[in-house]
Amino acid sequence: MSRTVQPKAVAHPTDARLMHRAITKLVGFAKRNRVPLRQSYLRLAKRAAIMVGRYIHAHQFKRARRQLKFLRTRLGRISRDIRRKIDGDAVLEARFGPLLGLAQQVRSQDQHQRGPKVYALHAPEVECIGKGKARAPYEFGCKVSIATPVTSPKGGQFVLHAKALHGNPFDGHTLGPVIADMEKLTGVEARRIHVDKGYRGHNHPHRFRVWISGQVRRVTASIRREMKRRAAVEPVIGHIKAEHRMDRNYLKGRLGDRINAVLAAAGYNFGLLLRWLAGGAALRAETSLSLRGMNFWNKLLATARPLPFPPARGGEGTRSGAKAGFKIDQTLEQIGVITGNSDDKAVGKARAIRGVTDVSPELQIDIGPPNSRDTW
């Protein structure tokens, strides 16, 4: 079991960008609702936001703070102007209320303040999560808990449970409710739960069922093998984020976070199932292939397709050559051709390995000549 961050589709938040975005949204919303403004400040706000980035890049922080103050002042002027114009109109107050509240929060929030902040006006539920990564010190989204079986199922490492966790909770405090949800979902009680060191100080009611990486006490040989398997959840998380859209969530709100986490895990599981079923169907189709109407060499090529030709360096006197020769003999027996003497068997091997020209075009494959140093 492990957890990761599901980033939201937001730009990297800075004070200048957020305040400029708030000014743009307020002015556009006022125009759509036909609320006249004394001045829009769109041109000046855009230039000030650009200059903040330039001054910070040049390490001219006093000038950058002056431009930030300019943006903050203009955002306050526009907010007060809109409030005066819509005062007494219940419909407009209801329309402008959420956006004005977000703009006021963006204007008043500080870098060192405690509590929730606004990191995106279109997604105010976004949280800032720092996990100590060198390339991504801060990620903006929500945490997601992922649980997989500690065993290695036939079809692959399936995801048993995926849940978005809001409020940036401590990892150990999420263990109890997540395990309860997983047991309710699967109908199976978890006997042992393997987690990493981020879950130290967890709140699981059965603390002796939880095994933390690096734990030494009460560890038997079988439990030690299971603890090594705990890391198998990490590539699963990587595949879900890279291939199933958990790396950038476009769904709206906290409900969208929860839906995207579940759908990404379900898509990963369906992919494993499809590959598993496709592999089984291909194997059955290959073994039950109708060989009537084919000559000997078509049968041989149709059945011996997966075999490695030519074998590794070395002739029949070496271990690799002997193994390849045994597989070819086994293939000849599987397709119903029993060679009476060693000469026929040798001829069959040579023709199968060097390629056959008298086969139908759809079955003909070029398996290439053997290595010049190989002897048969």
C-alpha positions in Angstrom: 0.0 0.0 0.0 1.3 3.5 -0.8 0.1 7.0 -1.7 0.9 9.5 -4.3 -0.1 13.0 -5.5 -2.7 13.4 -8.2 -1.9 16.8 -9.7 -4.6 19.1 -10.9 -4.6 20.8 -14.3 -3.4 24.2 -12.9 -0.6 26.5 -13.8 2.2 26.9 -11.2 0.7 29.5 -8.8 2.6 32.8 -8.1 1.2 35.9 -6.4 1.5 38.0 -9.6 -0.2 35.4 -11.8 -3.0 34.8 -9.3 -3.8 38.5 -8.9 -3.6 39.2 -12.6 -5.9 36.3 -13.2 -8.4 37.6 -10.6 -8.4 41.0 -12.2 -9.0 39.5 -15.6 -11.8 37.3 -14.4 -13.6 40.1 -12.5 -13.5 42.5 -15.4 -14.7 39.8 -17.9 -17.5 38.8 -15.5 -18.6 42.4 -15.0 -18.7 43.0 -18.8 -20.9 39.8 -19.3 -23.3 41.0 -16.6 -23.3 44.6 -17.9 -21.8 46.1 -14.8 -20.0 49.3 -15.8 -16.5 49.8 -14.2 -14.7 53.0 -13.6 -11.5 51.6 -15.0 -10.5 48.0 -15.9 -6.7 48.2 -15.4 -6.3 45.2 -17.8 -3.4 46.7 -19.8 -1.5 48.0 -16.7 -2.1 44.7 -14.8 -0.7 42.6 -17.6 2.4 44.7 -17.8 2.9 44.6 -14.0 2.6 40.8 -13.9 5.2 40.5 -16.7 7.6 42.9 -14.9 7.4 40.9 -11.6 8.8 37.9 -13.3 11.5 39.9 -15.0 12.6 41.7 -11.8 12.7 38.4 -9.8 14.8 36.8 -12.5 17.2 39.7 -12.2 17.2 39.5 -8.4 15.7 43.0 -8.2 13.3 42.0 -5.4 12.5 45.6 -4.3 11.2 46.5 -7.7 9.3 43.2 -7.9 7.5 43.9 -4.6 6.6 47.3 -5.9 4.9 45.8 -8.9 3.1 43.2 -6.6 1.8 46.1 -4.5 0.5 47.8 -7.7 -1.4 44.6 -8.6 -2.8 44.2 -5.2 -4.0 47.8 -5.1 -5.7 47.5 -8.5 -7.4 44.2 -7.5 -8.8 45.9 -4.4 -10.0 48.9 -6.4 -11.9 46.7 -8.9 -13.4 44.6 -6.1 -14.7 47.6 -4.3 -16.0 49.2 -7.5 -18.0 46.0 -8.3 -19.4 45.8 -4.8 -20.6 49.4 -5.0 -22.3 48.8 -8.3 -24.1 45.6 -7.3 -25.1 46.7 -3.9 -28.8 46.0 -3.3 -29.2 43.7 -6.3 -29.7 40.2 -4.9 -29.3 38.4 -8.2 -26.0 40.1 -9.0 -24.7 39.7 -5.5 -25.4 35.9 -5.7 -23.6 35.8 -9.1 -20.5 37.8 -8.0 -20.3 36.4 -4.5 -18.0 33.3 -5.0 -15.6 35.1 -7.4 -15.3 38.2 -5.2 -14.6 36.0 -2.2 -11.8 34.2 -4.1 -10.4 37.5 -5.3 -10.4 38.8 -1.7 -8.6 35.7 -0.5 -6.0 35.9 -3.2 -5.4 39.6 -2.4 -5.0 39.0 1.4 -3.2 35.7 1.5 0.5 35.7 2.5 3.3 33.3 1.8 3.8 32.4 5.5 0.2 32.2 6.6 -1.2 29.0 8.1 -4.3 27.4 6.8 -5.8 26.9 3.3 -4.8 29.1 0.4 -6.1 29.6 -3.1 -3.7 28.2 -5.7 -6.1 28.4 -8.7 -9.2 30.4 -9.2 -10.9 27.7 -11.3 -9.9 25.0 -8.8 -9.9 26.5 -5.3 -9.8 22.9 -3.8 -6.2 22.4 -4.9 -3.7 21.8 -2.1 0.0 22.3 -2.0 1.8 19.0 -1.2 5.5 18.8 -0.6 7.1 15.3 -0.6 10.7 16.3 -0.8 11.3 15.5 -4.5 14.3 17.3 -6.0 12.7 18.0 -9.4 9.2 18.8 -7.9 9.4 20.2 -4.4 5.7 21.2 -4.4 2.8 19.5 -6.2 -0.6 21.0 -6.5 -3.6 18.6 -6.3 -4.6 16.0 -3.8 -3.3 12.8 -2.3 -4.4 9.4 -3.5 -4.1 6.1 -1.7 -3.3 3.0 -3.8 -3.5 -0.6 -2.5 -2.4 -3.7 -4.3 -2.1 -7.4 -3.3 1.2 -8.5 -1.8 1.1 -11.6 -3.8 1.7 -11.8 -7.6 -1.6 -12.7 -9.3 -1.6 -14.4 -12.7 -2.9 -11.5 -14.7 -0.6 -8.9 -13.1 -0.5 -6.5 -10.1 -4.1 -5.4 -9.9 -5.2 -2.3 -7.9 -7.5 -3.3 -5.1 -8.4 0.2 -3.8 -7.9 3.8 -5.0 -9.2 6.8 -3.1 -8.6 10.5 -3.3 -7.8 12.1 0.1 -8.4 15.8 0.6 -7.0 18.1 3.2 -3.4 16.9 2.8 -3.7 14.4 5.7 -0.8 12.7 7.4 -0.2 9.3 5.7 -0.5 7.3 8.9 -3.9 8.8 9.7 -5.3 7.6 6.4 -4.5 3.9 7.0 -7.5 3.0 9.2 -10.3 4.3 7.0 -8.6 3.2 3.8 -8.2 -0.4 5.0 -11.8 -0.4 6.2 -13.0 0.7 2.8 -10.9 -1.9 1.0 -12.1 -4.7 3.2 -15.7 -3.6 2.7 -15.1 -3.4 -1.1 -13.4 -6.8 -1.5 -15.2 -8.7 1.3 -11.8 -10.1 2.5 -10.2 -9.2 5.8 -6.6 -8.1 5.4 -4.3 -10.3 7.5 -1.1 -8.3 6.9 -0.7 -4.7 5.6 2.8 -3.7 4.3 3.5 0.1 4.1 6.5 2.3 3.8 8.0 4.4 6.6 5.7 7.4 5.8 3.0 5.5 7.7 4.8 5.4 11.1 2.4 6.5 13.8 -0.6 5.1 12.0 -4.1 4.9 13.4 -5.0 1.3 12.3 -7.0 -0.4 15.1 -5.0 -3.7 14.6 -1.5 -2.4 14.9 0.1 -5.8 14.9 -1.2 -6.4 11.3 0.7 -3.5 9.9 4.3 -4.0 8.8 6.5 -1.0 8.1 9.5 -1.2 5.8 12.7 -1.7 7.7 10.9 -3.3 10.7 13.0 -5.9 12.5 10.9 -7.2 15.4 8.5 -10.1 14.9 9.7 -10.5 11.3 9.7 -14.1 10.0 11.1 -15.4 6.8 7.7 -15.4 5.0 6.9 -11.8 6.3 10.4 -10.7 5.1 9.6 -12.0 1.6 6.3 -10.1 1.7 8.0 -6.9 2.8 10.2 -7.1 -0.2 7.1 -7.4 -2.4 5.8 -4.1 -1.0 7.7 -2.1 -3.5 5.8 -3.7 -6.3 3.1 -1.0 -5.8 5.5 1.8 -7.0 5.6 0.8 -10.7 1.8 0.3 -10.6 1.5 4.0 -9.5 3.9 5.0 -12.2 1.8 3.2 -14.9 -1.4 4.6 -13.6 0.0 8.2 -13.7 1.7 7.9 -17.0 -0.8 5.9 -19.0 -4.2 6.4 -17.3 -4.4 10.2 -16.7 -3.7 10.4 -13.0 -0.7 12.6 -13.7 -2.9 15.5 -14.6 -6.5 15.6 -13.5 -8.9 17.7 -15.6 -12.2 16.8 -13.8 -13.7 19.6 -11.7 -13.9 19.9 -8.0 -13.3 17.4 -5.2 -15.8 15.0 -6.7 -13.7 15.1 -9.9 -10.6 14.2 -7.9 -12.4 11.1 -6.5 -13.8 10.1 -9.8 -10.5 10.4 -11.7 -8.6 8.3 -9.1 -11.2 5.5 -9.4 -11.4 5.6 -13.2 -7.6 5.6 -13.6 -7.3 2.6 -11.4 -10.1 0.8 -13.2 -8.5 1.6 -16.5 -5.3 0.1 -15.4 -7.1 -3.1 -14.2 -9.0 -3.4 -17.5 -5.7 -3.1 -19.4 -4.2 -6.0 -17.4 -7.4 -8.0 -18.0 -7.4 -7.4 -21.7 -3.7 -8.3 -22.1 -4.3 -11.4 -20.0 -7.3 -12.5 -22.0 -5.7 -11.6 -25.3 -2.6 -13.7 -24.4 -4.8 -16.6 -23.4 -6.9 -16.4 -26.6 -3.8 -16.2 -28.8 -2.3 -19.2 -27.0 -5.6 -21.2 -27.5 -5.8 -20.1 -31.1 -2.3 -21.2 -31.7 -2.6 -24.6 -30.1 -6.0 -25.3 -31.6 -5.0 -24.1 -35.1 -6.4 -26.3 -37.8 -3.5 -28.0 -39.5 -5.5 -29.7 -42.2 -4.6 -28.8 -45.7 -1.1 -27.6 -44.8 2.1 -29.4 -45.8 4.7 -30.4 -43.3 6.7 -27.1 -43.4 3.6 -24.9 -43.0 2.7 -26.9 -39.9 6.2 -26.5 -38.6 6.4 -22.8 -39.1 2.9 -22.2 -37.7 3.7 -24.1 -34.5 7.3 -23.2 -34.1 6.8 -19.4 -34.4 7.5 -18.5 -30.8 10.8 -20.5 -30.6 14.0 -18.6 -30.5 15.8 -19.0 -33.8 18.7 -19.2 -34.0 19.7 -20.2 -30.5 22.4 -18.5 -28.5 26.0 -18.9 -29.5 27.1 -22.5 -29.5 26.3 -25.7 -31.2 24.5 -28.8 -30.1 27.6 -29.6 -28.0 26.8 -26.6 -25.7 24.0 -26.2 -23.3 22.2 -23.5 -25.3 22.5 -25.5 -28.5 21.2 -28.6 -26.8 18.2 -26.7 -25.3 17.3 -25.3 -28.7 17.6 -28.7 -30.3 15.4 -30.2 -27.7 12.7 -27.5 -28.3 12.8 -28.2 -32.0 12.4 -32.0 -31.4 9.5 -31.2 -29.1 7.9 -29.0 -31.7 8.2 -31.8 -34.4 6.5 -34.2 -32.0 3.7 -31.7 -31.1 2.6 -31.2 -34.7 2.3 -34.9 -35.3 5.4 -35.6 -37.3 7.5 -38.4 -36.0 10.8 -38.8 -37.7 11.9 -42.3 -38.1 15.7 -41.8 -38.2 18.2 -39.3 -37.2 18.9 -38.1 -40.8 15.3 -37.0 -41.3 15.4 -35.2 -38.0 18.6 -33.4 -38.9 17.1 -32.3 -42.3 14.0 -31.1 -40.5 16.0 -29.0 -38.1 18.1 -27.4 -40.8 15.1 -26.5 -43.0 13.2 -25.1 -40.0 16.1 -23.0 -38.9 17.4 -21.7 -42.2 13.9 -20.7 -43.5 11.5 -22.3 -45.9 10.4 -20.9 -49.2 7.6 -23.2 -50.1 5.1 -21.8 -47.6 2.0 -19.7 -48.1 2.6 -15.9 -48.1 0.6 -15.3 -45.0 2.5 -17.9 -43.0 6.0 -17.4 -44.4 8.4 -15.7 -42.0 12.0 -14.9 -42.3 13.7 -16.4 -39.3 17.1 -15.8 -40.7 20.2 -17.9 -41.0 22.0 -19.2 -38.0 25.2 -17.7 -36.7 28.2 -18.7 -38.8 29.9 -20.0 -35.6 26.9 -22.2 -34.7 27.1 -25.9 -35.6 24.2 -28.2 -36.0 
